């Protein structure tokens, strides 16, 4: 069941304080590092040196269940222990061959498709084969078939699907209705290709150029802006009948390290988190979004050495108790270095469930994870009621979302118009004229090779001459500048501060639609309505 945040009276004595509920006294963590113990990983036959909670996880009391949740819980109770242990796992998958054995023989909850080289036909065939096999085996709920599809840098499903610009585009456009329609369009294409879940939207508030992980994946640096657009996007995916997973709680945009390569340390106080990083997640919970991904961060304010994805005070405390979230909790990928460097796949999966997660995503060895979960229930390390709760939440979310869609599934490319609309609304001129052509006659593009090719195709479509005229540099982070007359930032806009160009443009993407929007602004055929959604020093203005 979905439920809004608790009132200030309820939150004031809990782990994290939301801005409207602040009190003078700091809130102390109820669990110290001294109260942790070493836990053996049954799947690997070794003992980790990582410290873990020394008490088994308990199941929180819940409000009376609605019929959908009660039905899901009944379905979960009918599964064997081995089937339940498989159901909470979503495994990584590469290649066109459907992993029918994993999903049917080992009863995994599903897969996340990680291969960007698959054609549209291969994607559809893969997803259909997995879903059909589970259906023939008697599974009464959808398979969790997910994909990382944020737009911009993070696009795992390609083929003929519409390419969307970065999520920062929508922060620059700042039109929540457009954000919702864009997410609905992307989600409808994914649904048409057989996906049932999308690991988006990103609800992280980026802290700026020192953020190495999120960057243009975030709508911007203002918590309220991120909250508005992350929530709108989540609702758009629901419109398409696909499960959105809001990420990365409690916020990955304010740490200077990448959890793919190390465990980032979050030094902000709980009050500071409540005023910034947590704001978008509060909005998502209030809106009833059904799933949240917990990232891998170490929160010094909790006096904990654990990644947040394995920390009960983060999952059960901050997310469930403080924000009142009763939906599906998904871990970030457990094969990321922030977790995998310290824990084996079995131990990480068990501890994530003990902490309150419902889906363990991408353990390096899904069968070792399944075996470890079975063993943990057998020896009492993991309460079977906790496992039952996790399975029921996943089933309930998949069934409910599949019934909620108001937008029909789309064929690949069906959302191209709304993708172009996003870029047209986002393009931002931060220096140079706001009216009329920004180039004189033709153009000479330079910079990133692939971006130049896409720009040239857009110029040809618009009849803009190439090979002579105004020089235009197309820049990604770490590239250039090249001394051109017009500088265009393709992702985040920060590098515009270091170019000497007379005209500076933030585009937030390199898709065909983004290049069409850029050419229209350069030729004076369209205005540039966007505004910078992040702070960039040294520029004339935030936009026209």
C-alpha positions, 0 to 999 in steps of 0.5 A: 500500500502506498502512503504519504510521509508521516506528520512532523510530530511523528518524524521529529523523534526519528532518524532524519528531520525534514525541513518543516519538522526541524528541531534544535536538538540533533537526533542521535543514531540508535545503532552504533558501529560497536553493535555490529558483528561479522556474518559468514556468507553461506554461499561462498564458505568464507567470513567477511571482515565487513561489520553487519548488524548483530540482530536479525531484521524484524518486520515492521507492523503495517496498516491493514492491507488493501486487496491487491497487497493481500492477494500478492501476499497470498501468492507469495505464501504459495511459493516454496522457500527456494522460489521465494529466494529466487523471486527477490533477485533481478539478474543482469543480462547481456546478449540476445538469448533469453535466460529462461532457465534462470527465470523458470528453473530458479524462479528469479524475479526477473532480469535487467537488460544491460546490452545496448547493442541489441536490435529492436527485434532482439529486445522484443524477442528476448523479453517476450521469451522470458515473459512467455516462459514464466507464464507457461510455468504458471507464474501469475504475475508479470516478470520483472523485466527492467532496463536503465533508460534515463535518457542521455548518457544512460540508455541500455535499450537502443535499436529503433527506440526513440533517443531522449536527451539528458534528464537535465534537459527537462530541468532546463525546460522546467515544464512538469507537464512536458516531463510527464508526457516525455516519460510516458512516451519513453515508457510506452515504447519500453512497454511495447518492447516488453519491459515491465520496469524502468530504473528511472527517474533520477531524483538526485540533486547534483551539487555541480561540477564536482559531482562525478556520477550524476551530472546531467542525469539530474534535472538540476541543483535546486531540490524543489526543481528536482522534486517536481520533475522527478515526480512528474517523470515517475507519474509519466511512467505510471501513465505508460503502465511501466514500473518506475524506480526512483533513484538513488535514495538518500541522494547520490548527487552530493558526494564526490565519489562514484559508487561504481568504483568505491564506497562514497562517503556522505558527510552531510548532516541529517538536517542538511540531507533533509533540506536538499537530497531528500526533498525529491524523495519526499515528493515521490512518496507523497505522489504515491510512486511505487518503487525506490532504489537505495544507493550505496553510500556511507552516511557518517551522520548515522555512525555506520560503516555500511553502504546505505543499501545494507543499512537498516537505519537508512531503509527501515528508518529514513525511507520507511519510518520517516518518509512513510514509504510502504512501496517496493525498495530495490537495491542499486546494483550489488556488483558495484564496487561500493558493495562488491569490494567488501561483500560477496553476492550471497552476503550482500543479498542477505544483508540487503533483505535484512536491512529492508530491501525487497529486490536485490539487483544484479548480484554478481552471482545470482545463484549464489545469492539465491542459495545464500538467502535459502541458507540464511532463512534456514539458520535463522539469520533472515526471518522468513516473514521478512522474505515473504514481505519482500516477495509480496511487495514485488508481486503487488507492485508489478500487478498494480502498475500493469493495470494502471497504464492510461497510455497505450504501448508504442512502437519504436520511434513513436515518442520521437515528437515529444523527445524533440519537443523536450530539446526545443524547450531546453536549449539555452543561450547563455551568451550572445544574441537572444534574437535572430540568427547566431551564425553567418551563412553556413557553419563549420562544426568541430569537436566530438566526432559522433556529435559532429556527424549528428549535427551535420545531418540536422544541418542538412535537414534544415538546409544549413550550408556546411563547410564555410561560415561560423565555426561551431564547437560541440563539447563534452566534459573533458573536451576542447575548447577549440577556439570556435565562434559558437560553443555548444555544451552537449551534456552539463553546461559547466565547460561553457565558463571556460570557452572564449566563444562569443556565443555559448549554448547549453544543449543537454543532449546529442540526440537527433531531436537535440541537434534539430533544436540547436540548428533551429536556434542557430539559424534564427528559426526558433527561440531558445527558451531554456534556462540553466538548471544548475549554477555556472559561474562566469556566464552572462546570464541563465538564459534568454 
